[in-house]
Amino acid sequence: MLNTYSRMKQSDKIYIAGHSGLVGTALVRLLKARTFTNLITRPRAEVDLRDERVVRDFFADERPEVVVLAAAKVGGIKANIDAPVEFLIENLQIQNNVIRAAHEAGARKLLFLGSSCIYPKFAPQPIPESTLLSGPLEPTNEAYAIAKIAGVKLCQAFAREYGANFISVMPTNLYGPGDNFDLETSHALAALLRKAHEAKMSGAGKMIVWGTGEPRREFLHVDDLATAVVFLLEKYDSPEIINVGCGEDISIRELAELVCDVVGFRGELKWDRSKPDGTPRKLLDVSKIKKLGWRPTISLRDGVARLYEWFLDNYAPQSMARVR
């Protein structure tokens, strides 16, 4: 039997592992806006989550009541292909250390952030939670997916063996302020936005995009995910995984066209078919969270427009003037 303590208080001691990442920064913004006053954050220089002793000492000292495990080694297709060892080992280290230390320190609730890539490459669409481990994974991100599956199973094991209220949330593809725009390691949407901006600024007549443009993906603004995380911390206590997405997908070609329209790049899109497409389609079945009462509020076009404004203000080199 699980011990459930759903409603959070503004004074609860909440540790956000990965507070400086895409999800972590969005969650900190939201919790502060909702006047949560006892947030715990630590940079890697102080608490390296890959170090078991450091993590256990940190939890023993701080004893957070609520833990959000948003820390992970992440990247796009190229990064996953280039460094499968690092993606597997580092994510396993982070997860194992934080989840076990949270239990030992008496955390009353932990939310583990997984990924939609845990599902089989040819899962039925939209993908229900029940398809986990029902087929082979997408090879290009298999190491990351296996690590995330291990995190899910560890949370479920703690729930089963010790009655821990540890839940696992599977978000779809994310984007938003604080995204990674490094073309070597970024995800599709951020990479497209940077490429479109640089093509526009240089006056290029074309922009090269990986793959065929045919795969379909679902995208969720990270601020919407943050609201879902807080919602689930308060209203969901089951060890069974739960998807978070918008329930709609778009082809990579359509996404590239949308990004170019928002950015103002009017040149031609050229598709590099020598590069991998990844999973043909990835759309989550979000009926479970919708039944609980959560809905996203940011449309893809509005979200991309907001991200471009953030990119111009925070990432684009100073030498690149803002062009309207």
C-alpha positions as CSV (number, residue, x, y, z in Angstrom):
1,M,0.0,0.0,0.0
2,L,1.4,3.4,-1.0
3,N,1.6,6.2,1.5
4,T,0.1,9.2,-0.4
5,Y,0.7,12.8,0.6
6,S,-0.6,14.7,-2.4
7,R,-1.2,18.3,-1.6
8,M,2.1,20.3,-1.4
9,K,2.5,23.2,0.9
10,Q,4.3,26.4,0.0
11,S,6.8,25.7,2.8
12,D,7.6,22.1,1.6
13,K,11.3,21.5,1.1
14,I,11.5,20.7,-2.7
15,Y,14.7,19.6,-4.3
16,I,15.0,20.0,-8.1
17,A,17.8,17.9,-9.5
18,G,18.8,19.5,-12.8
19,H,17.5,22.9,-11.8
20,S,19.7,24.7,-14.5
21,G,18.4,22.5,-17.4
22,L,15.5,23.1,-19.7
23,V,12.9,21.4,-17.5
24,G,14.5,22.5,-14.2
25,T,14.6,26.2,-15.0
26,A,10.9,26.1,-16.1
27,L,9.9,24.3,-12.9
28,V,11.8,26.8,-10.7
29,R,10.1,29.7,-12.5
30,L,6.7,28.1,-11.9
31,L,7.2,27.2,-8.3
32,K,8.5,30.6,-7.5
33,A,5.6,32.2,-9.2
34,R,3.3,30.1,-7.1
35,T,5.1,31.3,-4.0
36,F,6.9,28.0,-3.0
37,T,9.5,29.3,-0.6
38,N,11.8,26.4,0.2
39,L,13.4,25.3,-3.1
40,I,16.7,23.4,-3.0
41,T,19.0,23.7,-5.9
42,R,22.7,22.8,-6.3
43,P,25.1,23.2,-9.2
44,R,27.1,20.2,-10.4
45,A,30.3,21.8,-9.0
46,E,28.8,21.4,-5.5
47,V,26.8,18.2,-5.9
48,D,27.8,15.9,-8.7
49,L,24.9,13.6,-9.0
50,R,27.1,10.9,-10.6
51,D,29.0,10.6,-7.3
52,E,27.2,8.2,-4.9
53,R,28.9,9.4,-1.7
54,V,28.3,13.1,-2.5
55,V,24.6,12.5,-3.3
56,R,24.0,10.5,-0.1
57,D,25.7,13.1,2.0
58,F,23.7,15.9,0.4
59,F,20.4,14.1,1.0
60,A,21.3,13.2,4.5
61,D,22.1,16.9,5.2
62,E,19.1,18.5,3.4
63,R,16.4,15.9,3.8
64,P,14.0,17.2,1.1
65,E,10.4,16.3,1.4
66,V,9.7,16.4,-2.3
67,V,12.2,15.5,-5.1
68,V,11.9,16.2,-8.8
69,L,14.6,14.2,-10.8
70,A,15.0,16.3,-13.9
71,A,18.8,15.9,-14.2
72,A,20.0,13.8,-17.1
73,K,22.5,13.6,-19.9
74,V,20.5,14.5,-22.9
75,G,21.0,15.2,-26.6
76,G,19.7,14.8,-30.1
77,I,20.2,12.0,-32.6
78,K,23.9,12.8,-33.3
79,A,24.9,13.1,-29.7
80,N,23.2,9.8,-28.9
81,I,24.9,8.0,-31.8
82,D,28.3,9.5,-30.9
83,A,28.3,8.8,-27.1
84,P,26.1,5.8,-26.2
85,V,28.5,4.7,-23.4
86,E,28.2,8.1,-21.7
87,F,24.4,8.3,-22.2
88,L,23.9,4.9,-20.6
89,I,26.4,5.1,-17.7
90,E,25.9,8.7,-16.6
91,N,22.1,8.5,-16.6
92,L,22.2,5.3,-14.7
93,Q,24.5,6.8,-12.1
94,I,22.4,9.9,-11.7
95,Q,19.1,8.0,-11.4
96,N,20.4,5.3,-9.0
97,N,22.1,7.7,-6.7
98,V,19.2,10.2,-6.5
99,I,16.4,7.7,-6.2
100,R,18.1,5.6,-3.5
101,A,19.3,8.6,-1.5
102,A,15.8,10.1,-1.6
103,H,14.4,7.0,-0.1
104,E,17.1,6.7,2.5
105,A,16.6,10.4,3.5
106,G,12.8,9.9,3.9
107,A,11.5,11.9,1.0
108,R,7.7,11.6,0.9
109,K,7.4,11.9,-2.8
110,L,9.7,11.7,-5.9
111,L,8.9,12.5,-9.5
112,F,11.2,10.9,-12.1
113,L,11.2,12.5,-15.5
114,G,11.6,9.8,-18.2
115,S,11.2,10.3,-21.9
116,S,8.9,9.3,-24.8
117,C,11.9,7.5,-26.3
118,I,11.4,4.6,-23.8
119,Y,8.7,3.2,-26.1
120,P,9.3,0.8,-29.0
121,K,10.3,2.2,-32.3
122,F,7.2,0.8,-34.0
123,A,4.7,1.3,-31.1
124,P,1.1,1.9,-32.0
125,Q,0.2,5.6,-32.4
126,P,-0.7,7.4,-30.3
127,I,1.5,5.5,-27.8
128,P,-0.2,4.3,-24.7
129,E,1.8,3.7,-21.5
130,S,1.1,0.0,-21.8
131,T,3.4,-0.4,-24.8
132,L,6.5,-0.1,-22.6
133,L,8.9,-3.1,-23.3
134,S,6.6,-4.5,-25.9
135,G,9.1,-4.2,-28.8
136,P,12.6,-3.1,-29.9
137,L,13.8,0.4,-29.3
138,E,14.9,3.0,-31.8
139,P,18.6,2.2,-32.3
140,T,19.8,5.8,-32.5
141,N,18.8,6.6,-28.9
142,E,18.7,3.1,-27.4
143,A,21.3,3.7,-24.7
144,Y,19.4,6.8,-23.3
145,A,16.1,4.9,-23.5
146,I,17.4,1.9,-21.6
147,A,18.7,4.1,-18.9
148,K,15.4,5.8,-18.6
149,I,13.5,2.5,-18.5
150,A,15.9,1.4,-15.7
151,G,14.9,4.6,-13.8
152,V,11.2,3.8,-14.2
153,K,11.7,0.3,-13.0
154,L,13.8,1.4,-10.0
155,C,11.0,3.8,-8.9
156,Q,8.4,1.0,-9.3
157,A,10.7,-1.3,-7.3
158,F,10.9,1.2,-4.4
159,A,7.1,1.6,-4.5
160,R,6.6,-2.2,-4.5
161,E,9.2,-3.1,-1.9
162,Y,9.1,-0.1,0.4
163,G,5.8,1.6,-0.3
164,A,7.6,4.7,-1.6
165,N,5.5,7.3,-3.4
166,F,7.8,7.5,-6.4
167,I,6.1,8.3,-9.7
168,S,7.5,8.3,-13.3
169,V,6.4,10.9,-15.9
170,M,7.0,10.4,-19.6
171,P,7.1,13.8,-21.4
172,T,7.1,14.1,-25.2
173,N,9.7,16.2,-27.1
174,L,10.2,19.5,-25.3
175,Y,11.3,23.0,-26.2
176,G,11.4,26.4,-24.7
177,P,13.6,29.0,-22.9
178,G,16.9,27.6,-21.8
179,D,17.0,25.1,-24.7
180,N,20.3,23.8,-26.1
181,F,21.1,25.3,-29.5
182,D,24.5,23.6,-30.0
183,L,24.1,21.9,-33.4
184,E,26.3,19.0,-32.3
185,T,24.0,18.0,-29.3
186,S,20.6,19.8,-29.7
187,H,17.2,18.4,-30.4
188,A,15.4,19.0,-33.7
189,L,13.3,22.1,-33.0
190,A,16.2,24.1,-31.4
191,A,18.5,23.1,-34.2
192,L,16.0,24.1,-36.8
193,L,15.5,27.5,-35.2
194,R,19.2,28.3,-35.0
195,K,19.8,27.1,-38.5
196,A,16.9,29.2,-39.8
197,H,18.2,32.3,-37.9
198,E,21.7,31.9,-39.2
199,A,20.6,31.3,-42.8
200,K,18.4,34.4,-42.6
201,M,21.2,36.5,-41.1
202,S,23.7,35.4,-43.7
203,G,21.3,35.8,-46.6
204,A,21.6,32.2,-47.6
205,G,19.3,30.9,-50.3
206,K,18.9,27.5,-48.8
207,M,19.0,25.7,-45.4
208,I,20.0,22.0,-45.1
209,V,17.9,19.8,-42.8
210,W,18.7,16.3,-41.7
211,G,16.7,13.4,-43.0
212,T,13.6,13.2,-45.3
213,G,11.3,15.5,-43.3
214,E,8.7,12.7,-43.2
215,P,8.9,11.6,-39.5
216,R,6.2,13.0,-37.3
217,R,6.8,14.4,-33.8
218,E,4.9,15.9,-31.0
219,F,6.2,19.0,-29.2
220,L,5.4,20.4,-25.8
221,H,6.5,23.8,-24.5
222,V,8.5,23.3,-21.3
223,D,6.3,25.7,-19.4
224,D,3.4,23.4,-20.0
225,L,5.4,20.5,-18.8
226,A,6.2,22.4,-15.6
227,T,2.5,22.8,-14.9
228,A,2.0,19.1,-15.5
229,V,4.8,18.2,-13.1
230,V,3.3,20.3,-10.3
231,F,-0.2,18.9,-11.1
232,L,1.1,15.3,-10.9
233,L,3.0,16.0,-7.7
234,E,-0.3,16.9,-6.1
235,K,-2.8,14.6,-7.9
236,Y,-1.0,11.4,-9.0
237,D,0.4,8.8,-6.6
238,S,0.6,5.6,-8.8
239,P,3.8,3.9,-9.6
240,E,2.5,3.3,-13.1
241,I,4.0,5.6,-15.7
242,I,2.0,8.5,-17.1
243,N,2.5,10.3,-20.4
244,V,2.6,14.1,-20.8
245,G,2.1,15.7,-24.2
246,C,-0.2,17.9,-26.3
247,G,-1.9,15.0,-28.2
248,E,-1.0,16.4,-31.6
249,D,2.0,15.8,-33.9
250,I,3.6,17.5,-36.9
251,S,6.0,16.3,-39.6
252,I,9.6,17.5,-39.4
253,R,9.0,19.1,-42.8
254,E,6.0,21.0,-41.5
255,L,8.0,22.0,-38.4
256,A,10.9,23.3,-40.4
257,E,8.4,25.4,-42.5
258,L,6.8,26.7,-39.4
259,V,10.1,27.6,-37.8
260,C,11.3,29.3,-41.0
261,D,8.1,31.3,-41.1
262,V,8.4,32.5,-37.5
263,V,12.1,33.4,-38.0
264,G,11.5,35.0,-41.3
265,F,13.8,32.8,-43.5
266,R,12.4,32.8,-47.0
267,G,15.0,30.5,-48.7
268,E,14.7,26.9,-49.8
269,L,14.8,23.8,-47.6
270,K,17.2,21.1,-48.7
271,W,16.9,17.7,-47.2
272,D,20.0,15.7,-46.4
273,R,18.7,12.1,-46.9
274,S,22.0,10.6,-45.9
275,K,21.2,11.5,-42.3
276,P,19.0,9.3,-40.1
277,D,15.3,10.1,-39.5
278,G,15.0,8.2,-36.2
279,T,11.6,6.8,-35.2
280,P,9.0,7.2,-38.0
281,R,6.3,8.6,-35.7
282,K,6.2,9.5,-32.0
283,L,2.9,10.7,-30.6
284,L,1.9,10.0,-27.0
285,D,-1.5,8.9,-25.9
286,V,-2.3,11.5,-23.2
287,S,-5.8,10.3,-22.3
288,K,-4.6,9.3,-18.9
289,I,-3.5,12.7,-17.7
290,K,-6.4,14.5,-19.5
291,K,-8.8,12.4,-17.5
292,L,-7.1,13.7,-14.3
293,G,-7.8,17.2,-15.5
294,W,-4.6,18.6,-17.0
295,R,-4.3,20.3,-20.4
296,P,-1.5,22.2,-22.2
297,T,-2.1,25.9,-23.0
298,I,0.7,27.0,-25.3
299,S,0.2,26.3,-29.1
300,L,3.2,25.2,-31.1
301,R,3.3,28.4,-33.2
302,D,3.1,30.7,-30.1
303,G,5.7,28.5,-28.4
304,V,8.1,28.8,-31.3
305,A,7.6,32.5,-31.4
306,R,8.3,32.8,-27.7
307,L,11.4,30.7,-28.1
308,Y,12.7,32.8,-30.9
309,E,12.4,35.9,-28.8
310,W,14.3,34.2,-26.0
311,F,16.9,33.0,-28.5
312,L,17.5,36.5,-29.8
313,D,17.7,38.0,-26.3
314,N,19.8,35.3,-24.7
315,Y,21.7,33.1,-27.2
316,A,22.2,34.8,-30.6
317,P,25.7,36.3,-30.8
318,Q,25.8,40.0,-30.1
319,S,27.2,40.5,-33.6
320,M,24.0,39.3,-35.1
321,A,21.6,42.2,-35.1
322,R,17.9,41.6,-34.6
323,V,16.2,41.7,-37.9
324,R,12.4,42.1,-38.3
